[in-house]
Amino acid sequence: MPNLSFRGGDLQRWAPLLVLVALVVFFSMVNPNFFSLKNFARIGISATPPLMIAVGATFIIIMGSIDLSMEGAVAVCAVVFASIFMALGGTLGGWGWLALPACLLVGAACGLVTGAVHVGLRIPSFMASLSMGFVGIGLSLMMTGGDRIRVEDPLFRSLLTQRFLGFPLMVHVAFVVLLFAWFIQSKTTLGRNFYAVGGGEDLAHASGLNVRRVRIAGFALAGVFYAFGALFAVAQLGIAETATGYNFMFVSITSIVVGGTALWGGSGGVWNTLVGVLIVNVINNGMIVMGLPRYVQDGVLGLLVIIAVVLSTDRKSLAFVK
Amino acid sequence: MSFIKDFIEKETLSRRNFMLASAFGLTGAAAASIVGTGRAQAAGAIEDPTIAWSYRDRTNPYWNSIVSGGESFVESLGKPKSALVHLINEGSSEKSLADVKALLGKTDGKLALAIDTNDSPNARPVVEAVVAKGAYVSTIWNKTDDLHPWDFGDNYVSHMSWSDVGPAEQTATILFKAMNGKGSIVGLGGIASNNPAIERRKGLDNALKNFPDIKLLDYQAADWDTQKANSIMSSYLTRFGDEITGVFCANDTMAYGVLEALRAEGLAGQIPVVAYDGNAQAVDLVIAGELLATVYTNPHWGGGITAALAYYAATGAFKPSEEPHEHREFNGPTILISKADAEDFKKKYIDATPTYDWKDFWGPSNGPITY
């Protein structure tokens, strides 16, 4: 029955989106205020920084590796951006704009180092990236001495304060970056190599692919997206500090998995991640809109993650789960 | 099988004897140190003790000021900043205790320690470890109610805390008056089990009793975190919309998140917000009119004076056991900052860090701790 199995796979493919729609319908029924452009804009704002970070980490997870360095990388990017930005006049109108590309370069450099440590020293990506994350937190702490840098340039903050079609500019910019990520994923050799490595590294290697180089490039690319996340996080709160990076590890990895990208690599993609990030943020927003107490919220989030993973990943073909 | 029975009986007996003996040993040692005939070091004449501060984490502006106070005390002794040893517990009581023990070993008890033990139960093992080595310790914030410096002779020098109930009640009252005594507020609290989070919530509740026309719509823990406070505030706006006419935040860092959530909707400065801690940015926001009030607890002074107390007790400059109880357990200063006095406050405390006399141990303090 090829037809039926095709449909089964199709359902699995669309499961995250269905979960998202179901959640929106559910929360709207509980509190009609939920279903409003204003609230979607609010969800959009809180989803933007984690979306960028999760998109970066998606490439790593497609390769079958994992990257846990995002908190350190985001902290370093945010602090370096704010320091350069303030040193160059503190406004996008002047030379301050140079801080934007500098931030992206720093992100790429962070990722490059993580990737090099992972591949060069043959340390599992889990350990290498976790350690580099700690290094990043320490580095940003050293740069700021624990202080926070305030970025109040109205031009830069217009990412948050100016709206177009009801959504702040940062949401639109993030969408453009997401399209760019999709382009890399589906239209470039590098993007397809990620899938090749994640789907079967031995096979990819045997076909003449320089797996080590692909891995390092993947981490550097992820770093660029972490830098975007850092920029949006600073735009959102007007503050750059070590704590800018906090909380992103859990949110981004959860979102990726909930969106249907399997942790064992080779499947999923940036659109899955978009849906996953939206699911997590809709849940967070919806639970407060419903008025659930905090201790219930954590439990509900955990359960929903399990349900989403059950619905959206194909686990039948797995010989074992570790 | 009687030999087994014999063996067990013998073991129980010797165990009991051992416990009795050790219990006597402890109280005996404590009694001895109270009458001042303890170890030689208890007399307080350690020449040039190592000075250490043990705290959670430097990224938080509050702890950052605490430690900067410790550094400026060290500098007042003519030493470089780096002479202050930092023990960072990262929110772990186990790490806090282990670090203290390691440093006690390294310095062989020649140590003046200022510490927040991370949680209340951890204060006793820390103090006992310090006392056993003849070193000196001053604590802030966390200790259990049955643990008192005067029960340990000179070596447990002092404990400072801040009572947040009163000041939180004051900020809430300022908020309610700005709302003309009627309307609805939302609240954002700290980590639910933290003492200051509990006390500040209690202050809010007290103030609510005096204003029957003010309704508390919801109060959620945002864990002192700017980002979490930001997303909770935007969700509040969806849930309650225009109903919200005031916001109570249990600290400044959460208020920043709240203000940005309001700014995103073009509401900054339109809904009154009160906060707590008196960080530099919060004071600027009070001056700008975006924040209604905050409370300054002078962490810089608190961090410096706690280290100074331990240090001068260790060098023998003063003898803690000769001081009255209110000099051993006292409340830190609290200064309410609202629009009227924010400019003056900024000039005095933020633009120029006041130079403190680190030998004036109790000048700025705020009365004894009552239980």
Interface residues (C-beta under 8 A of the other chain):
Chain A: N31 N33 F34 S36 K38 N39 R42 I45 S46 L141 G145 G146 D147 R148 R150 R157 L160 T161 P168 A233 Q236 L237 G238 I239 E241 T242 A243 Y246 N247 N281 N284 N285 I288 V289 G291 P293 R294
Chain B: R58 T59 N60 P61 W63 N64 V67 A192 D218 Q220 A221 D225 T226 Q227 K228 N230 S231 I232 S234 S235 Y236 L237 T238 R239 G241 Y256 G257 E260 A261 R263 A264 E265 G266 Q281
